[in-house]
Amino acid sequence: MELSNQQHLFSIPKDVTYLNIASLSPSFKSIEEAGIQAILDKSTPHVIPVSDFFDPVIELKKLFARLINVDDSNRIATIPSVSYGMACVANNITLKPSDEIIIVDEQFPSNYYIWKKLADKYGASLKFVSQPDTDTNRGQKWNQRILETINENTALVAMGNVHWSNGTLFDLKSIREKTTQYNSLLVIDGSQSVGAFPFSVKEIQPDALICAGYKWLFGPYGCAYAYFGSYFDNGTPIEENWANRLHSENFAGLTQYQSEYKPLANRYMVGESGSFIYVKMQIAALKQIIEWSPQSIQAYCKKITKSLTNELRTLGCFIENDEDRTHHMFGVGLPEKIDIDLLKKTLKEKNIYISFRGTYLRLSCHLYNSEKDFETLLEIIKSCIKS
């Protein structure tokens, strides 16, 4: 399905150019409506049925499972953050001093601190795979470095589907094959890809996929999702709550304490996962994303950014090869002839919102953006070339 501009579904002011969804997504109107209705319902709690503690969560998990191509929604847990999900993973891993955890260089902190702590706990090693210092086929060479680093000592590879600051695509299928060869775990942070770029658990077969919900999935800040594979089926959660136990739907029998958890990933669900407001907003968001489809979102973003990326390269900017990066989010390495301070000042004056991440100007767009947004951005960048 070829998508057209969907700005009419959002409440972004006309004088604002928002190119920063990789930091925080705007809500579209159906999410606003779902949230407002849920807030009104909370004002009259007598109208909220007991089933609302459970049924909307089940629906939400089914939607996320559909989005990432998972048959059994019991393998999905709703959680409050990526760090929570990664903590659940780490809580069920035991290492030897000879073991190694592999991560890519300059990984987002929520996918670093937990592995540093785990490695230190067991006296194991944390290995970083750095980005090659080259402007030619950088993404391909980075992937090759990752594959070459995986060996018989690798206990775990933890990384994103894409790099969070520059959009470099990682070859997860080949990485999965290499980790399988050495019986290593593969844990994916899908925060900057799932929802805007196709991802299939059936194809990649990660041991876990953890994903923030407030970026490309348009959920409220404070929601996230996790897929847990068979390695974690009988694991230990980091908290004990009533809702994750068998037969917790029977409120009258809650003090007949149950030693068994609900099946599979349900044991990792955060307490109060039935949040009446958040869940309904997330349901509205995922329904729309599924209707649009990540494939179509990616194609739209590629179309509206094509001219910009070609022009920026002629100005001496570095942008990864089109086939080795995503199009909804990508980094622009600016040459020295660009006055960065002037660029930041001008962007602010023109109400253009973009993130600077590391050495990159990170551009992130969606269906509310148009090619005109990038034409304006290009002219601003050109105006900041030092004379």
C-alpha positions in Angstrom: 0.0 0.0 0.0 1.4 3.4 -1.0 0.8 5.9 1.7 0.2 9.7 1.3 0.9 12.4 3.8 -1.1 12.0 7.0 -0.5 15.3 8.7 -4.3 15.8 9.1 -4.3 13.0 11.7 -1.9 14.9 14.0 -2.1 18.1 16.0 1.4 19.4 15.1 1.2 23.2 14.6 1.6 24.4 11.0 4.6 26.5 11.8 6.5 23.6 13.4 8.6 21.1 11.4 9.1 18.1 13.6 12.0 15.8 12.6 12.6 14.3 16.0 10.2 11.3 16.5 13.3 9.2 17.3 13.3 11.2 20.5 9.6 11.4 21.3 6.6 10.8 19.1 3.6 13.1 18.8 0.2 11.5 19.4 -2.3 11.3 16.6 -5.8 12.3 17.2 -7.3 8.8 17.8 -4.7 8.3 20.6 -5.7 11.6 22.2 -9.3 10.6 22.1 -8.6 7.1 23.6 -6.6 8.7 26.4 -9.2 11.4 27.1 -12.0 8.8 27.3 -9.9 6.7 29.6 -9.3 9.6 31.9 -13.0 10.4 32.0 -13.7 6.7 32.8 -11.3 6.9 35.7 -13.4 9.8 37.1 -16.3 7.3 37.4 -14.5 4.1 38.5 -17.8 2.3 39.1 -18.2 2.0 35.3 -14.8 0.3 34.9 -15.5 -3.5 34.8 -13.1 -6.0 36.4 -12.4 -7.4 33.0 -10.6 -4.1 32.1 -7.7 -5.2 34.3 -7.1 -8.0 31.8 -9.0 -7.9 28.5 -7.5 -4.7 27.0 -4.0 -5.9 28.0 -4.6 -9.2 26.1 -5.8 -7.2 23.1 -2.7 -5.0 23.3 -0.3 -8.0 23.4 -2.0 -9.5 20.4 -1.6 -6.4 18.4 2.2 -6.1 19.2 2.6 -9.8 18.5 1.0 -9.3 15.1 3.3 -6.3 14.4 6.5 -8.3 15.0 5.2 -11.6 13.5 4.7 -13.7 16.6 2.0 -16.4 16.8 1.5 -16.6 20.5 0.8 -13.3 22.3 1.7 -15.1 25.6 5.3 -14.5 24.5 4.7 -10.7 24.8 5.0 -8.7 28.1 4.0 -5.1 28.5 6.6 -3.3 30.6 7.4 0.3 31.6 10.8 0.8 29.9 13.6 -0.8 27.9 15.8 -0.8 31.0 13.1 -2.9 32.8 13.0 -5.4 30.0 16.8 -5.7 29.8 16.9 -6.2 33.6 14.4 -9.1 33.2 16.8 -10.6 30.6 19.9 -10.1 32.7 18.2 -11.5 35.8 18.0 -14.9 34.1 21.6 -15.1 32.8 24.5 -16.7 34.6 28.0 -16.2 33.2 31.5 -17.7 33.6 34.6 -15.5 34.0 35.7 -16.6 30.5 32.4 -15.4 28.9 32.0 -12.3 26.8 29.1 -10.0 26.2 29.2 -8.2 22.8 27.7 -4.8 22.2 28.2 -2.2 19.5 30.1 1.0 20.3 28.1 4.1 21.5 25.0 2.0 22.2 22.1 3.7 24.0 22.7 3.6 27.8 19.7 1.4 28.6 21.3 -1.3 26.5 24.8 -0.8 28.1 24.6 -0.3 31.9 22.8 -3.6 32.5 25.4 -5.6 30.6 28.3 -3.8 32.3 26.7 -4.7 35.7 26.2 -8.3 34.6 29.7 -8.7 33.3 31.2 -7.2 36.5 29.0 -9.5 38.6 30.5 -12.6 37.2 34.0 -11.3 36.3 33.2 -11.7 32.6 34.2 -9.3 29.7 32.2 -6.7 27.9 33.4 -6.2 24.4 32.6 -3.2 22.2 32.5 -3.4 18.4 33.5 0.0 17.1 32.3 1.7 14.0 34.9 1.6 11.1 36.5 5.0 10.5 35.7 5.1 6.8 33.2 6.7 4.5 33.0 3.7 2.1 30.6 0.9 3.0 30.8 1.8 6.7 27.7 -0.2 7.6 28.8 -3.4 5.8 32.2 -3.2 7.4 30.7 -2.7 10.8 28.5 -5.8 10.4 31.5 -7.8 9.3 33.4 -6.7 12.5 30.5 -7.8 14.6 30.4 -11.2 12.9 34.2 -11.6 13.4 33.9 -10.8 17.1 31.4 -13.5 17.9 33.3 -16.7 19.0 33.2 -19.6 21.4 33.4 -17.3 24.4 30.4 -15.2 23.4 27.6 -15.7 25.8 25.4 -12.8 24.7 25.1 -10.3 21.9 23.0 -7.3 22.8 22.3 -4.6 20.2 19.7 -2.7 18.2 18.2 -3.6 14.9 19.6 -0.2 13.8 22.1 2.2 15.5 20.1 4.7 17.5 22.2 7.7 16.4 22.8 7.2 12.7 20.3 4.5 11.4 22.9 2.0 10.4 21.2 -1.3 9.7 22.6 -4.4 11.4 22.5 -7.7 9.6 20.6 -9.5 12.4 19.9 -12.6 10.3 23.7 -13.3 9.8 24.4 -12.4 13.4 21.7 -14.8 14.6 23.3 -17.6 12.5 26.7 -16.9 14.1 25.3 -16.7 17.6 23.4 -20.0 17.1 26.7 -21.6 15.9 28.2 -20.8 19.3 25.0 -21.2 21.4 25.0 -17.5 22.3 22.0 -15.4 23.2 20.8 -12.6 21.0 18.9 -9.7 22.6 17.6 -6.9 20.4 16.7 -3.4 21.3 14.0 -2.5 18.8 13.2 0.9 20.1 14.4 2.8 16.9 13.0 0.4 14.3 9.9 -1.6 15.3 6.9 0.2 14.0 8.6 2.0 11.2 10.8 -0.7 9.8 9.7 -4.3 9.2 10.8 -6.7 11.9 9.9 -10.4 12.0 10.6 -12.6 15.1 10.1 -15.6 12.9 12.8 -14.5 10.6 15.4 -13.3 13.1 14.5 -15.6 16.0 16.0 -13.4 18.8 16.0 -14.7 22.3 14.5 -11.4 23.4 13.3 -8.2 21.8 12.8 -5.2 24.0 11.2 -2.1 22.5 10.3 1.4 23.9 6.7 2.4 23.1 6.9 6.1 23.1 8.8 6.6 19.8 7.8 4.8 16.6 5.0 3.0 18.4 3.3 6.3 19.4 2.6 5.2 22.9 2.7 7.4 26.1 6.1 7.9 27.8 6.4 5.1 30.3 5.3 2.2 28.2 7.3 -0.5 26.4 7.0 -4.0 25.0 9.1 -7.2 25.3 9.1 -10.5 23.4 10.7 -13.4 25.3 11.8 -16.6 23.5 11.9 -20.1 24.9 15.1 -19.6 26.9 13.1 -17.4 29.3 10.0 -19.6 29.6 10.7 -20.7 33.2 12.7 -17.7 34.3 12.5 -15.5 37.4 10.8 -12.1 37.1 12.4 -9.1 38.8 9.1 -8.4 40.7 6.2 -10.4 42.1 2.7 -9.1 41.4 -0.7 -10.5 41.8 -1.8 -10.2 38.1 0.9 -12.5 36.7 -0.2 -15.5 38.7 -2.5 -18.2 37.5 -6.2 -17.5 38.1 -5.6 -13.9 39.1 -8.8 -13.0 37.3 -10.7 -14.5 40.3 -10.7 -11.5 42.6 -12.5 -13.4 45.3 -9.7 -16.0 45.5 -6.7 -13.8 45.4 -5.6 -14.8 48.9 -5.6 -18.4 47.9 -2.0 -17.8 47.0 -0.8 -19.3 43.7 2.8 -20.5 43.3 2.5 -20.8 39.5 2.8 -17.9 37.0 0.7 -17.5 33.9 2.5 -19.1 31.0 5.5 -17.9 29.1 6.3 -14.1 29.1 3.4 -13.2 31.3 5.7 -13.7 34.4 7.7 -10.6 33.2 4.7 -8.3 33.1 5.1 -5.2 35.2 2.8 -4.6 38.1 -0.3 -2.5 37.2 0.2 -3.5 33.6 -3.6 -3.1 33.2 -3.2 0.7 33.3 -6.6 1.9 32.1 -5.3 5.0 30.4 -2.0 3.9 28.9 -3.3 0.6 27.5 -6.2 2.2 25.6 -3.8 4.8 24.1 -1.4 2.0 23.1 -4.2 0.0 21.5 -5.2 2.9 19.3 -1.6 3.5 18.3 -0.8 -0.1 17.3 -4.1 -0.4 15.3 -3.1 2.5 13.2 0.5 1.4 12.7 -0.6 -2.0 11.6 -3.1 -0.4 9.2 -0.3 1.8 7.7 2.3 -1.1 7.9 6.0 -0.6 8.6 6.8 -1.5 5.0 4.7 1.4 3.7 6.0 3.8 6.3 9.5 3.0 5.3 8.7 3.5 1.6 7.1 6.9 2.3 10.0 8.1 4.4 12.4 7.0 1.6 10.4 8.9 -1.0 10.3 12.2 0.9 14.0 12.2 1.9 15.6 11.0 -1.3 16.3 14.4 -2.8 17.6 15.7 0.5 20.1 12.9 1.0 21.4 13.3 -2.6 21.9 17.0 -2.2 23.6 16.7 1.2 26.1 14.3 -0.2 27.1 16.8 -2.8 27.7 19.3 0.0 30.2 16.9 1.5 27.9 15.4 4.2 28.3 11.8 5.1 25.2 9.6 4.9 25.4 5.9 5.0 24.6 4.0 1.8 20.8 3.9 1.2 20.7 0.1 1.4 22.7 -0.1 4.6 20.5 2.2 6.7 16.9 3.0 7.5 15.0 5.9 5.9 12.7 6.8 8.8 15.9 7.7 10.8 19.4 8.4 9.7 22.5 10.4 10.7 24.1 13.2 8.7 27.8 13.7 9.3 28.3 17.4 8.7 31.6 18.7 7.1 33.7 21.3 8.8 32.5 24.0 6.4 29.1 23.9 8.2 28.9 26.3 11.1 27.2 24.0 13.7 26.4 26.8 16.2 24.7 28.9 13.5 22.8 25.8 12.3 21.5 25.1 15.7 20.5 28.7 16.2 18.7 28.9 12.8 16.9 25.7 13.3 15.5 27.0 16.6 14.4 30.3 15.0 12.6 28.4 12.2 10.8 26.0 14.6 12.6 23.0 13.1 13.1 20.2 15.7 16.1 17.8 15.1 18.4 16.0 17.4 22.2 16.1 17.5 23.5 12.7 18.6 27.3 12.2 18.9 28.9 13.5 15.7 25.6 13.2 13.8 22.7 15.4 12.9 20.0 12.8 13.4 16.9 13.2 11.2 13.8 11.2 12.0 10.5 11.6 10.1 7.1 10.0 9.7 3.9 10.4 7.7 3.2 13.9 9.0 6.3 15.1 7.2 6.6 16.0 3.6 9.3 16.6 1.0 8.8 20.3 1.5 10.0 19.9 5.1 13.3 18.6 3.8 13.6 21.3 1.1 13.4 23.9 3.8 16.0 22.1 5.9 18.4 21.8 3.0 18.2 25.6 2.4 19.0 26.2 6.0 22.0 23.9 6.0 23.3 25.6 2.8 22.9 29.0 4.5 25.2 27.9 7.3 28.2 27.1 5.1 31.1 29.1 6.3 32.3 31.8 3.8 
